[in-house]
Amino acid sequence: MARTAASGRTPSSRRPARRRRSQITLEDPRAIRALSHPARLTVIDELYGGRVATSTELAELTGLSPSAMSYHLRALADLGIVERDESAADGRARPWRAAARALNVSSLATRAQQAAVTLLSGALLDAQRAELDAYVAGESTLPAEWRGKVGLDTGTAYLTAAETEQLLTALHAAAEPFQRLGRRRREGTRRVRTSLLVVPIVD
């Protein structure tokens, strides 16, 4: 009968998953600016949405070549934003995952941080505008059940700081079950953009 050497390892190609941090907060303007590339925003969407993906899968999602996507992933890994998924059974696939469960940007204390966040915000809004434009232009080509499934609502309200915090918490809580449900691709699903914007107006 074959025996396994007493090396402390289990006879399996699957490594135990390293526990991820609960949250990463970016303070370095260089790291904040690094997220502003459209392909990197897609990577953040996918991996921080709870999914694990290879560079080839992410390249297909963004339209980049696998080598170009590998460059972006290495850059994000150097900043500690993404990491290899060491628990994957097939080491040859070398998938990537988020380095934490949440990614936040720090308060805007310096001009460099403010400039970096302005750049990132612009990139996010540009990407979402492009997705909305593409939906409007292509809605008639979609299956009937996907037509009219877009929502755009805006308004203002006079709120206290505490009420604004309550609003943010409520909106996050409403979206979270659907984000969790949508971590895996299932039959009949497609990628759906969800966006949350709550901004105190500076008069």
Contact map, one row per residue, 1 for C-alpha under 8 A:
11100000000000000000000000000000000000000000000000000000000000000000000000000000000000000000000000000000000000000000000000000000000000000000000000000000000000000000000000000000000000000000000000000000000
11110000000000000000000000000000000000000000000000000000000000000000000000000000000000000000000000000000000000000000000000000000000000000000000000000000000000000000000000000000000000000000000000000000000
11111000000000000000000000000000000000000000000000000000000000000000000000000000000000000000000000000000000000000000000000000000000000000000000000000000000000000000000000000000000000000000000000000000000
01111100001000000000000000000000000000000000000000000000000000000000000000000000000000000000000000000000000000000000000000000000000000000000000000000000000000000000000000000000000000000000000000000000000
00111110000000000000000000000000000000000000000000000000000000000000000000000000000000000000000000000000000000000000000000000000000000000000000000000000000000000000000000000000000000000000000000000000000
00011111100000000000000000000000000000000000000000000000000000000000000000000000000000000000000000000000000000000000000000000000000000000000000000000000000000000000000000000000000000000000000000000000000
00001111100000000000000000000000000000000000000000000000000000000000000000000000000000000000000000000000000000000000000000000000000000000000000000000000000000000000000000000000000000000000000000000000000
00000111110000000000000000000000000000000000000000000000000000000000000000000000000000000000000000000000000000000000000000000000000000000000000000000000000000000000000000000000000000000000000000000000000
00000111111000000000000000000000000000000000000000000000000000000000000000000000000000000000000000000000000000000000000000000000000000000000000000000000000000000000000000000000000000000000000000000000000
00000001111100000000000000000000000000000000000000000000000000000000000000000000000000000000000000000000000000000000000000000000000000000000000000000000000000000000000000000000000000000000000000000000000
00010000111110000000000000000000000000000000000000000000000000000000000000000000000000000000000000000000000000000000000000000000000000000000000000000000000000000000000000000000000000000000000000000000000
00000000011111100000000000000000000000000000000000000000000000000000000000000000000000000000000000000000000000000000000000000000000000000000000000000000000000000000000000000000000000000000000000000000000
00000000001111100000000000000000000000000000000000000000000000000000000000000000000000001110000000000000000000000000000000000000000000000000000000000000000000000000000000000000000000000000000000000000000
00000000000111110000000000000000000000000000000000000000000000000000000000000000000001111100000000000000000000000000000000000000000000000000000000000000000000000000000000000000000000000000000000000000000
00000000000111111000000000000000000000000000000000000000000000000000000000000000000001111000000000000000000000000000000000000000000000000000000000000000000000000000000000000000000000000000000000000000000
00000000000001111100000000000000000000000000000000000000000000000000000000000000000001100000000000000000000000000000000000000000000000000000000000000000000000000000000000000000000000000000000000000000000
00000000000000111110000000000000000000000000000000000000000000000000000000000000000011100000000000000000000000000000000000000000000000000000000000000000000000000000000000000000000000000000000000000000000
00000000000000011111000000000000000000000000000000000000000000000000000000000000000001100000000000000000000000000000000000000000000000000000000000000000000000000000000000000000000000000000000000000000000
00000000000000001111100000000000000000000000000000000000000000000000000000000000000000000000000000000000000000000000000000000000000000000000000000000000000000000000000000000000000000000000000000000000000
00000000000000000111110000000000000000000000000000000000000000000000000000000000000000000000000000111000000000000000000000000000000000000000000000000000000000000000000000000000000000000000000000000000000
00000000000000000011111100000000000000000000000000000000000000000000000000000000000000000000000000111000000000000000000000000000000000000000000000000000000000000000000000000000000000000000000000000000000
00000000000000000001111100000000000000000000000000000000000000000000000000000000000000000000000000011100000000000000000000000000000000000000000000000000000000000000000000000000000000000000000000000000000
00000000000000000000111110000000000000000000000000000000000000000000000000000000000000000000000000011111000000000000000000000000000000000000000000000000000000000000000000000000000000000000000000000000000
00000000000000000000111111000000000000000000000000000000000000000000000000000000100000000000000000111111000000000000000000000000000000000000000000000000000000000000000000000000000000000000000000000000000
00000000000000000000001111100000000000000000000000000000000000000000000000000000000000000000000000000011110000000000000000000000000000000000000000000000000000000000000000000000000000000000000000000000000
00000000000000000000000111111011000000000000000000000000000000000000000000000000000000000000000000000011110000000000000000000000000000000000000000000000000000000000000000000000000000000000000000000000000
00000000000000000000000011111011000000000000000000000000000000000000000000000000000000000000000000000000111000001000000000000000000000000000000000000000000000000000000000000000000000000000000000000000000
00000000000000000000000001111111000000000000000000000000000000000000000000000000000000000000000000000000000000001000000000000000000000000000000000000000000000000000000000000000000000000000000000000000000
00000000000000000000000001111111100000000000000000000000000000000000000000000000000000000000000000000000000000011001100000000000000000000000000000000000000000000000000000000000000000000000000000000000000
00000000000000000000000000011111110000000000000000000000000000000000000000000000000000000000000000000000000000000001000000000000000000000000000000000000000000000000000000000000000000000000000000000000000
00000000000000000000000001111111111000000000000000000000000000000000000000000010000000000000000000000000000000000000000000000000000000000000000000000000000000000000000000000000000000000000000000000000000
00000000000000000000000001111111111100000000000000000000000000000000000000000000000000000000000000000000100000001001100100000000000000000000000000000000000000000000000000000000000000000000000000000000000
00000000000000000000000000001111111100000000000000000000000000000000000000000000000000000000000000000000000000000001101100000000000000000000000000000000000000000000000000000000000000000000000000000000000
00000000000000000000000000000111111110010000000000000000000000000000000000010000000000000000000000000000000000000000000000000000000000000000000000000000000000000000000000000000000000000000000000000000000
00000000000000000000000000000011111110011000000000000000000000000000000000000000000000000000000000000000000000000000000100000000000000000000000000000000000000000000000000000000000000000000000000000000000
00000000000000000000000000000001111111011000000000000000000000000000000000000000000000000000000000000000000000000000001100110000000000000000000000000000000000000000000000000000000000000000000000000000000
00000000000000000000000000000000011111111000000000000000000000000000000000000000000000000000000000000000000000000000000000100000000000000000000000000000000000000000000000000000000000000000000000000000000
00000000000000000000000000000000000111111100000000000000000000000000000000000000000000000000000000000000000000000000000000100010000000000000000000000000000000000000000000000000000000000000000000000000000
00000000000000000000000000000000000011111110000000000000000001000000100100000000000000000000000000000000000000000000000000000000000000000000000000000000000000000000000000000000000000000000000000000000000
00000000000000000000000000000000011111111111000000000000000000000000000110000000000000000000000000000000000000000000000000000000000000000000000000000000000000000000000000000000000000000000000000000000000
00000000000000000000000000000000001111111111100000000000000000000000000000000000000000000000000000000000000000000000000000010000000000000000000000000000000000000000000000000000000000000000000000000000000
00000000000000000000000000000000000001111111110000000000000011000000000000000000000000000000000000000000000000000000000000000000000000000000000000000000000000000000000000000000000000000000000000000000000
00000000000000000000000000000000000000111111111000000000010000000000000000000000000000000000000000000000000000000000000000000000000000000000000000000000000000000000000000000000000000000000000000000000000
00000000000000000000000000000000000000011111111110000000000000000000000000000000000000000000000001000000000000000000000000000000000000000000000000000000000000000000000000000000000000000000000000000000000
00000000000000000000000000000000000000001111111110000000000000000000000000000000000000000000000000000000000000000000000000000000000000000000000000000000000000000000000000000000000000000000000000000000000
00000000000000000000000000000000000000000111111111110000000000000000000000000000000000000000000000000000000000000000000000000000000000000000000000000000000000000000000000000000000000000000000000000000000
00000000000000000000000000000000000000000011111111111000000000000000000000000000010000000000000111000000000000000000000000000000000000000000000000000000000000000000000000000000000000000000000000000000000
00000000000000000000000000000000000000000001111111100000000000000000000000000000000000000000000011011110000000000000000000000000000000000000000000000000000000000000000000000000000000000000000000000000000
00000000000000000000000000000000000000000001111111100000000000000000000000000000000000000000000000000000000000000000000000000000000000000000000000000000000000000000000000000000001100100000000000000000000
00000000000000000000000000000000000000000000011111110000000000000000000000000000000000000000000011001000000000000000000000000000000000000000000000000000000000000000000000000000000100100000000000000000000
00000000000000000000000000000000000000000000011111111000000000000000000000000000000000000000000010000000000000000000000000000000000000000000000000000000000000000000000000000000000000110000000000000000000
00000000000000000000000000000000000000000000011001111100000000000000000000000000000010000000001111000000000000000000000000000000000000000000000000000000000000000000000000000000000000000000000000000000000
00000000000000000000000000000000000000000000001000111110110000000000000000000000000000000000001110000000000000000000000000000000000000000000000000000000000000000000000000000000000000000000000000000000000
00000000000000000000000000000000000000000000000000011111110000000000000000000000000000000000111100000000000000000000000000000000000000000000000000000000000000000000000000000000000000000000000000000000000
00000000000000000000000000000000000000000000000000001111111000000100110010000000000000000000001100000000000000000000000000000000000000000000000000000000000000000000000000000000000000000000000000000000000
00000000000000000000000000000000000000000000000000000111111100001100100000000000000000000000000000000000000000000000000000000000000000000000000000000000000000000000000000000000000000000000000000000000000
00000000000000000000000000000000000000000000000000001111111110000000000000000000000000000000000000000000000000000000000000000000000000000000000000000000000000000000000000000000000000000000000000000000000
00000000000000000000000000000000000000000010000000001111111111000000100000000000000000000000000000000000000000000000000000000000000000000000000000000000000000000000000000000000000000000000000000000000000
00000000000000000000000000000000000000000000000000000011111111111101100000000000000000000000000000000000000000000000000000000000000000000000000000000000000000000000000000000000000000000000000000000000000
00000000000000000000000000000000000000000000000000000001111111111000000000000000000000000000000000000000000000000000000000000000000000000000000000000000000000000000000000000000000000000000000000000000000
00000000000000000000000000000000000000000100000000000000111111110000000000000000000000000000000000000000000000000000000000000000000000000000000000000000000000000000000000000000000000000000000000000000000
00000000000000000000000000000000000000100100000000000000011111110000000000000000000000000000000000000000000000000000000000000000000000000000000000000000000000000000000000000000000000000000000000000000000
00000000000000000000000000000000000000000000000000000000001111111000000000000000000000000000000000000000000000000000000000000000000000000000000000000000000000000000000000000000000000000000000000000000000
00000000000000000000000000000000000000000000000000000000001111111101100000000000000000000000000000000000000000000000000000000000000000000000000000000000000000000000000000000000000000000000000000000000000
00000000000000000000000000000000000000000000000000000001001100111111100000000000000000000000000000000000000000000000000000000000000000000000000000000000000000000000000000000000000000000000000000000000000
00000000000000000000000000000000000000000000000000000011001000011111110000000000000000000000000000000000000000000000000000000000000000000000000000000000000000000000000000000000000000000000000000000000000
00000000000000000000000000000000000000000000000000000000000000001111111000000000000000000000000000000000000000000000000000000000000000000000000000000000000000000000000000000000000000000000000000000000000
00000000000000000000000000000000000000000000000000000000001000011111111100000000000000000000000000000000000000000000000000000000000000000000000000000000000000000000000000000000000000000000000000000000000
00000000000000000000000000000000000000100000000000000011011000011111111110000000000000000000000000000000000000000000000000000000000000000000000000000000000000000000000000000000000000000000000000000000000
00000000000000000000000000000000000000000000000000000010000000000111111111000000000000000000000000000000000000000000000000000000000000000000000000000000000000000000000000000000000000000000000000000000000
00000000000000000000000000000000000000000000000000000000000000000011111111100000000000000000000000000000000000000000000000000000000000000000000000000000000000000000000000000000000000000000000000000000000
00000000000000000000000000000000000000110000000000000000000000000001111111110000000000000000000000000000000000000000000000000000000000000000000000000000000000000000000000000000000000000000000000000000000
00000000000000000000000000000000000000010000000000000010000000000000111111111000010000000000000000000000000000000000000000000000000000000000000000000000000000000000000000000000000000000000000000000000000
00000000000000000000000000000000000000000000000000000000000000000000011111111100000000000000000000000000000000000000000000000000000000000000000000000000000000000000000000000000000000000000000000000000000
00000000000000000000000000000000000000000000000000000000000000000000001111111110000000000000000000000000000000000000000000000000000000000000000000000000000000000000000000000000000000000000000000000000000
00000000000000000000000000000000010000000000000000000000000000000000000111111111110000000000000000000000000000000000000000000000000000000000000000000000000000000000000000000000000000000000000000000000000
00000000000000000000000000000000000000000000000000000000000000000000000011111111111000000000000000000000000000000000000000000000000000000000000000000000000000000000000000000000000000000000000000000000000
00000000000000000000000000000000000000000000000000000000000000000000000001111111100000000000000000000000000000000000000000000000000000000000000000000000000000000000000000000000000000000000000000000000000
00000000000000000000000000000010000000000000000000000000000000000000000000111111110000000000000000000000000000000000000000000000000000000000000000000000000000000000000000000000000000000000000000000000000
00000000000000000000000000000000000000000000000000000000000000000000000000011111111000000000000000100000000000000000000000000000000000000000000000000000000000000000000000000000000000000000000000000000000
00000000000000000000000100000000000000000000000000000000000000000000000000011111111000000000000001110000000000000000000000000000000000000000000000000000000000000000000000000000000000000000000000000000000
00000000000000000000000000000000000000000000001000000000000000000000000010011011111100000000000111110000000000000000000000000000000000000000000000000000000000000000000000000000000000000000000000000000000
00000000000000000000000000000000000000000000000000000000000000000000000000001001111110000000000111100000000000000000000000000000000000000000000000000000000000000000000000000000000000000000000000000000000
00000000000000000000000000000000000000000000000000000000000000000000000000000000011111000000011110000000000000000000000000000000000000000000000000000000000000000000000000000000000000000000000000000000000
00000000000000001000000000000000000000000000000000010000000000000000000000000000001111110000011110000000000000000000000000000000000000000000000000000000000000000000000000000000000000000000000000000000000
00000000000001111100000000000000000000000000000000000000000000000000000000000000000111110010010000000000000000000000000000000000000000000000000000000000000000000000000000000000000000000000000000000000000
00000000000001111100000000000000000000000000000000000000000000000000000000000000000011111000000000000000000000000000000000000000000000000000000000000000000000000000000000000000000000000000000000000000000
00000000000001100000000000000000000000000000000000000000000000000000000000000000000011111110011000000000000000000000000000000000000000000000000000000000000000000000000000000000000000000000000000000000000
00000000000011100000000000000000000000000000000000000000000000000000000000000000000000111110000000000000000000000000000000000000000000000000000000000000000000000000000000000000000000000000000000000000000
00000000000011000000000000000000000000000000000000000000000000000000000000000000000000011111110000000000000000000000000000000000000000000000000000000000000000000000000000000000000000000000000000000000000
00000000000010000000000000000000000000000000000000000000000000000000000000000000000001011111110000000000000000000000000000000000000000000000000000000000000000000000000000000000000000000000000000000000000
00000000000000000000000000000000000000000000000000000000000000000000000000000000000000000111110000000000000000000000000000000000000000000000000000000000000000000000000000000000000000000000000000000000000
00000000000000000000000000000000000000000000000000000100000000000000000000000000000000000111111000000000000000000000000000000000000000000000000000000000000000000000000000000000000000000000000000000000000
00000000000000000000000000000000000000000000000000000100000000000000000000000000000111010111111100000000000000000000000000000000000000000000000000000000000000000000000000000000000000000000000000000000000
00000000000000000000000000000000000000000000000000011110000000000000000000000000000110010000111110000000000000000000000000000000000000000000000000000000000000000000000000000000000000000000000000000000000
00000000000000000000000000000000000000000000001000011110000000000000000000000000011110000000011111000000000000000000000000000000000000000000000000000000000000000000000000000000000000000000000000000000000
00000000000000000000000000000000000000000000001101111000000000000000000000000000011110000000001111100000000000000000000000000000000000000000000000000000000000000000000000000000000000000000000000000000000
00000000000000000000000000000000000000000001001101010000000000000000000000000000111000000000000111111000000000000000000000000000000000000000000000000000000000000000000000000000000000000000000000000000000
00000000000000000001100100000000000000000000000000000000000000000000000000000001111000000000000011111000000000000000000000000000000000000000000000000000000000000000000000000000000000000000000000000000000
00000000000000000001111100000000000000000000000100000000000000000000000000000000110000000000000001111110000000000000000000000000000000000000000000000000000000000000000000000000000000000000000000000000000
00000000000000000001111100000000000000000000000101000000000000000000000000000000000000000000000001111110000000000000000000000000000000000000000000000000000000000000000000000000000000000000000000000000000
00000000000000000000011100000000000000000000000100000000000000000000000000000000000000000000000000011111000000000000000000000000000000000000000000000000000000000000000000000000000000000000000000000000000
00000000000000000000001111000000000000000000000100000000000000000000000000000000000000000000000000011111100000000000000000000000000000000000000000000000000000000000000000000000000000000000000000000000000
00000000000000000000001111000000000000000000000000000000000000000000000000000000000000000000000000000111110000000000000000000000000000000000000000000000000000000000000000000000000000000000000000000000000
00000000000000000000000011100001000000000000000000000000000000000000000000000000000000000000000000000011111000000000000000000000000000000000000000000000000000000000000000000000000000000000000000000000000
00000000000000000000000011100000000000000000000000000000000000000000000000000000000000000000000000000001111100000000000000000000000000000000000000000000000000000000000000000000000000000000000000000000000
00000000000000000000000000100000000000000000000000000000000000000000000000000000000000000000000000000000111110000000000000000000000000000000000000000000000000000000000000000000000000000000000000000000000
00000000000000000000000000000000000000000000000000000000000000000000000000000000000000000000000000000000011111101100100000000000000000000000000000000000000000000000000000000000000000000000000000000000000
00000000000000000000000000000000000000000000000000000000000000000000000000000000000000000000000000000000001111101100000000000000000000000000000000000000000000000000000000000000000000000000000000000000000
00000000000000000000000000000000000000000000000000000000000000000000000000000000000000000000000000000000000111111100000000000000000000000000000000000000000000000000000000000000000000000000000000000000000
00000000000000000000000000000000000000000000000000000000000000000000000000000000000000000000000000000000000111111110000000000000000000000000000000000000000000000000000000000000000000000000000000000000000
00000000000000000000000000001000000000000000000000000000000000000000000000000000000000000000000000000000000001111111000000000000000000000000000000000000000000000000000000000000000000000000000000000000000
00000000000000000000000000111001000000000000000000000000000000000000000000000000000000000000000000000000000111111111100000000000000000000000000000000000000000000000000000000000000000000000000000000000000
00000000000000000000000000000000000000000000000000000000000000000000000000000000000000000000000000000000000111111111110000000000000000000000000000000000000000000000000000000000000000000000000000000000000
00000000000000000000000000000000000000000000000000000000000000000000000000000000000000000000000000000000000000111111111000000000000000000000000000000000000000000000000000000000000000000000000000000000000
00000000000000000000000000001101100000000000000000000000000000000000000000000000000000000000000000000000000000011111111100000000000000000000000000000000000000000000000000000000000000000000000000000000000
00000000000000000000000000001001100000000000000000000000000000000000000000000000000000000000000000000000000100001111111110000000000000000000000000000000000000000000000000000000000000000000000000000000000
00000000000000000000000000000000000000000000000000000000000000000000000000000000000000000000000000000000000000000111111111000000000000000000000000000000000000000000000000000000000000000000000000000000000
00000000000000000000000000000000100100000000000000000000000000000000000000000000000000000000000000000000000000000011111111100000000000000000000000000000000000000000000000000000000000000000000000000000000
00000000000000000000000000000001101100000000000000000000000000000000000000000000000000000000000000000000000000000001111111110000000000000000000000000000000000000000000000000000000000000000000000000000000
00000000000000000000000000000000000000000000000000000000000000000000000000000000000000000000000000000000000000000000111111111000000000000000000000000000000000000000000000000000000000000000000000000000000
00000000000000000000000000000000000000000000000000000000000000000000000000000000000000000000000000000000000000000000011111111100000000000000000000000000000000000000000000000000000000000000000000000000000
00000000000000000000000000000000000111000000000000000000000000000000000000000000000000000000000000000000000000000000001111111110000000000000000000000000000000000000000000000000000000000000000000000000000
00000000000000000000000000000000000100001000000000000000000000000000000000000000000000000000000000000000000000000000000111111111000000000000000000000000000000000000000000000000000000000000000000000000000
00000000000000000000000000000000000000000000000000000000000000000000000000000000000000000000000000000000000000000000000011111111100000000000000000000000000000000000000000000000000000000000000000000000000
00000000000000000000000000000000000000000000000000000000000000000000000000000000000000000000000000000000000000000000000001111111110000000000000000000000000000000000000000000000000000000000000000000000000
00000000000000000000000000000000000001000000000000000000000000000000000000000000000000000000000000000000000000000000000000111111111000000000000000000000000000000000000000000000000000000000000000000000000
00000000000000000000000000000000000000000000000000000000000000000000000000000000000000000000000000000000000000000000000000011111111100000000000000000000000000000000000000000000000000000000000010000000000
00000000000000000000000000000000000000000000000000000000000000000000000000000000000000000000000000000000000000000000000000001111111110000000000000000000000000000000000000000000000000000000000000000000000
00000000000000000000000000000000000000000000000000000000000000000000000000000000000000000000000000000000000000000000000000000111111111000000000000000000000000000000000000000000000000000000000000000000000
00000000000000000000000000000000000000000000000000000000000000000000000000000000000000000000000000000000000000000000000000000011111111100000000000000000000000000000000000000000000000000000000000000000000
00000000000000000000000000000000000000000000000000000000000000000000000000000000000000000000000000000000000000000000000000000001111111110000000000000000000000000000000000000000000000000000000000000000000
00000000000000000000000000000000000000000000000000000000000000000000000000000000000000000000000000000000000000000000000000000000111111111000000000000000000000000000000000000000000000000000000000000000000
00000000000000000000000000000000000000000000000000000000000000000000000000000000000000000000000000000000000000000000000000000000011111111100000000000000000000000000000000000000000000000000000000000000000
00000000000000000000000000000000000000000000000000000000000000000000000000000000000000000000000000000000000000000000000000000000001111111110000000000000000000000000000000000000000000000000000000000000000
00000000000000000000000000000000000000000000000000000000000000000000000000000000000000000000000000000000000000000000000000000000000111111110000000000000000000000000000000000000000000000000000000000000000
00000000000000000000000000000000000000000000000000000000000000000000000000000000000000000000000000000000000000000000000000000000000011111111000000000000000000000000000000000000000000000000000000000000000
00000000000000000000000000000000000000000000000000000000000000000000000000000000000000000000000000000000000000000000000000000000000001111111110000000000000000000000000000000000000000000000000000000000000
00000000000000000000000000000000000000000000000000000000000000000000000000000000000000000000000000000000000000000000000000000000000000111111110001110000000000000000000000000000000000000000000000000000000
00000000000000000000000000000000000000000000000000000000000000000000000000000000000000000000000000000000000000000000000000000000000000001111110000100000000000000000000000000000000000000000000000000000000
00000000000000000000000000000000000000000000000000000000000000000000000000000000000000000000000000000000000000000000000000000000000000000111111000000000000000000000000000000000000000000000000000000000000
00000000000000000000000000000000000000000000000000000000000000000000000000000000000000000000000000000000000000000000000000000000000000000111111101100000000000000000000000000000000000000000000000000000000
00000000000000000000000000000000000000000000000000000000000000000000000000000000000000000000000000000000000000000000000000000000000000000000111111100000000000000000000000000000000000000000000000000000000
00000000000000000000000000000000000000000000000000000000000000000000000000000000000000000000000000000000000000000000000000000000000000000000011111100000000000000000000000000000000000000000000000000000000
00000000000000000000000000000000000000000000000000000000000000000000000000000000000000000000000000000000000000000000000000000000000000000000001111100000000000000000000000000000000000000000000000000000000
00000000000000000000000000000000000000000000000000000000000000000000000000000000000000000000000000000000000000000000000000000000000000000010011111111000000000000000000000000000000000000000000000000000000
00000000000000000000000000000000000000000000000000000000000000000000000000000000000000000000000000000000000000000000000000000000000000000011011111111100000000000000000000000000000000000000000000000000000
00000000000000000000000000000000000000000000000000000000000000000000000000000000000000000000000000000000000000000000000000000000000000000010000001111100000000000000000000000000000000000000000000000000000
00000000000000000000000000000000000000000000000000000000000000000000000000000000000000000000000000000000000000000000000000000000000000000000000001111110000000000000000000000000000000000000000000000000000
00000000000000000000000000000000000000000000000000000000000000000000000000000000000000000000000000000000000000000000000000000000000000000000000000111111000000000000000000000000000000000000000000000000000
00000000000000000000000000000000000000000000000000000000000000000000000000000000000000000000000000000000000000000000000000000000000000000000000000001111100000000000000000000000000000000000000000000000000
00000000000000000000000000000000000000000000000000000000000000000000000000000000000000000000000000000000000000000000000000000000000000000000000000000111110000000000000000000000000000000000000000000000000
00000000000000000000000000000000000000000000000000000000000000000000000000000000000000000000000000000000000000000000000000000000000000000000000000000011111000000000000000000000000000000000000000000000000
00000000000000000000000000000000000000000000000000000000000000000000000000000000000000000000000000000000000000000000000000000000000000000000000000000001111100000000000000000000000000000000000000000000000
00000000000000000000000000000000000000000000000000000000000000000000000000000000000000000000000000000000000000000000000000000000000000000000000000000000111110000000000000000000000000000000000000000000000
00000000000000000000000000000000000000000000000000000000000000000000000000000000000000000000000000000000000000000000000000000000000000000000000000000000011111000000000000000000000000000000000000000000000
00000000000000000000000000000000000000000000000000000000000000000000000000000000000000000000000000000000000000000000000000000000000000000000000000000000001111100000000000000000000000000000000000000000000
00000000000000000000000000000000000000000000000000000000000000000000000000000000000000000000000000000000000000000000000000000000000000000000000000000000000111110000000000000000000000000000000000000000000
00000000000000000000000000000000000000000000000000000000000000000000000000000000000000000000000000000000000000000000000000000000000000000000000000000000000011111111000000000000000000000000000000000000000
00000000000000000000000000000000000000000000000000000000000000000000000000000000000000000000000000000000000000000000000000000000000000000000000000000000000001111111000000000000000000000000000000000000000
00000000000000000000000000000000000000000000000000000000000000000000000000000000000000000000000000000000000000000000000000000000000000000000000000000000000000111111100000000000000000000000000000000000000
00000000000000000000000000000000000000000000000000000000000000000000000000000000000000000000000000000000000000000000000000000000000000000000000000000000000000111111110000000000000000000000000000000000000
00000000000000000000000000000000000000000000000000000000000000000000000000000000000000000000000000000000000000000000000000000000000000000000000000000000000000111111111000000000000000000000000000000000000
00000000000000000000000000000000000000000000000000000000000000000000000000000000000000000000000000000000000000000000000000000000000000000000000000000000000000111111111100000000000000000000000000000000000
00000000000000000000000000000000000000000000000000000000000000000000000000000000000000000000000000000000000000000000000000000000000000000000000000000000000000001111111110000000000000000000000000000000000
00000000000000000000000000000000000000000000000000000000000000000000000000000000000000000000000000000000000000000000000000000000000000000000000000000000000000000111111111000000000000000000000000000000000
00000000000000000000000000000000000000000000000000000000000000000000000000000000000000000000000000000000000000000000000000000000000000000000000000000000000000000011111111100000000000000000000000000000000
00000000000000000000000000000000000000000000000000000000000000000000000000000000000000000000000000000000000000000000000000000000000000000000000000000000000000000001111111110000000000000000000000000100000
00000000000000000000000000000000000000000000000000000000000000000000000000000000000000000000000000000000000000000000000000000000000000000000000000000000000000000000111111111000000000000000000000000000000
00000000000000000000000000000000000000000000000000000000000000000000000000000000000000000000000000000000000000000000000000000000000000000000000000000000000000000000011111111100000000000000000000000000000
00000000000000000000000000000000000000000000000000000000000000000000000000000000000000000000000000000000000000000000000000000000000000000000000000000000000000000000001111111110000000000000000000010000000
00000000000000000000000000000000000000000000000000000000000000000000000000000000000000000000000000000000000000000000000000000000000000000000000000000000000000000000000111111111000000000000000000000000000
00000000000000000000000000000000000000000000000000000000000000000000000000000000000000000000000000000000000000000000000000000000000000000000000000000000000000000000000011111111100000000000000000000000000
00000000000000000000000000000000000000000000000000000000000000000000000000000000000000000000000000000000000000000000000000000000000000000000000000000000000000000000000001111111100000000000000000000000000
00000000000000000000000000000000000000000000000000000000000000000000000000000000000000000000000000000000000000000000000000000000000000000000000000000000000000000000000000111111111000000000000000000000000
00000000000000000000000000000000000000000000000000000000000000000000000000000000000000000000000000000000000000000000000000000000000000000000000000000000000000000000000000011111111100000000000000000000000
00000000000000000000000000000000000000000000000000000000000000000000000000000000000000000000000000000000000000000000000000000000000000000000000000000000000000000000000000001111111110000000000000000000000
00000000000000000000000000000000000000000000000000000000000000000000000000000000000000000000000000000000000000000000000000000000000000000000000000000000000000000000000000000011111111000000000000000000000
00000000000000000000000000000000000000000000000010000000000000000000000000000000000000000000000000000000000000000000000000000000000000000000000000000000000000000000000000000011111111100000000000000000000
00000000000000000000000000000000000000000000000011000000000000000000000000000000000000000000000000000000000000000000000000000000000000000000000000000000000000000000000000000001111111100000000000000000000
00000000000000000000000000000000000000000000000000000000000000000000000000000000000000000000000000000000000000000000000000000000000000000000000000000000000000000000000000000000111111110000000000000000000
00000000000000000000000000000000000000000000000000000000000000000000000000000000000000000000000000000000000000000000000000000000000000000000000000000000000000000000000000000000011111111000000000000000000
00000000000000000000000000000000000000000000000011100000000000000000000000000000000000000000000000000000000000000000000000000000000000000000000000000000000000000000000000000000001111111000000000000000000
00000000000000000000000000000000000000000000000000100000000000000000000000000000000000000000000000000000000000000000000000000000000000000000000000000000000000000000000000000000000011111100000000000000000
00000000000000000000000000000000000000000000000000000000000000000000000000000000000000000000000000000000000000000000000000000000000000000000000000000000000000000000000000000000000001111110110000000000000
00000000000000000000000000000000000000000000000000000000000000000000000000000000000000000000000000000000000000000000000000000000000000000000000000000000000000000000000000000000000000011111100000000000000
00000000000000000000000000000000000000000000000000000000000000000000000000000000000000000000000000000000000000000000000000000000000000000000000000000000000000000000000000000000000000001111100000000000000
00000000000000000000000000000000000000000000000000000000000000000000000000000000000000000000000000000000000000000000000000000000000000000000000000000000000000000000000000000000000000000111110000000000000
00000000000000000000000000000000000000000000000000000000000000000000000000000000000000000000000000000000000000000000000000000000000000000000000000000000000000000000000000000000000000001111111000000000000
00000000000000000000000000000000000000000000000000000000000000000000000000000000000000000000000000000000000000000000000000000000000000000000000000000000000000000000000000000000000000001001111100000000000
00000000000000000000000000000000000000000000000000000000000000000000000000000000000000000000000000000000000000000000000000000000000000000000000000000000000000000000000000000000000000000000111110000000000
00000000000000000000000000000000000000000000000000000000000000000000000000000000000000000000000000000000000000000000000000000000000000000000000000000000000000000000000000000000000000000000011111000000000
00000000000000000000000000000000000000000000000000000000000000000000000000000000000000000000000000000000000000000000000000000001000000000000000000000000000000000000000000000000000000000000001111100000000
00000000000000000000000000000000000000000000000000000000000000000000000000000000000000000000000000000000000000000000000000000000000000000000000000000000000000000000000000000000000000000000000111110000000
00000000000000000000000000000000000000000000000000000000000000000000000000000000000000000000000000000000000000000000000000000000000000000000000000000000000000000000000000000000000000000000000011111000000
00000000000000000000000000000000000000000000000000000000000000000000000000000000000000000000000000000000000000000000000000000000000000000000000000000000000000000000000000100000000000000000000001111100000
00000000000000000000000000000000000000000000000000000000000000000000000000000000000000000000000000000000000000000000000000000000000000000000000000000000000000000000000000000000000000000000000000111110000
00000000000000000000000000000000000000000000000000000000000000000000000000000000000000000000000000000000000000000000000000000000000000000000000000000000000000000000000100000000000000000000000000011111000
00000000000000000000000000000000000000000000000000000000000000000000000000000000000000000000000000000000000000000000000000000000000000000000000000000000000000000000000000000000000000000000000000001111100
00000000000000000000000000000000000000000000000000000000000000000000000000000000000000000000000000000000000000000000000000000000000000000000000000000000000000000000000000000000000000000000000000000111110
00000000000000000000000000000000000000000000000000000000000000000000000000000000000000000000000000000000000000000000000000000000000000000000000000000000000000000000000000000000000000000000000000000011111
00000000000000000000000000000000000000000000000000000000000000000000000000000000000000000000000000000000000000000000000000000000000000000000000000000000000000000000000000000000000000000000000000000001111
00000000000000000000000000000000000000000000000000000000000000000000000000000000000000000000000000000000000000000000000000000000000000000000000000000000000000000000000000000000000000000000000000000000111
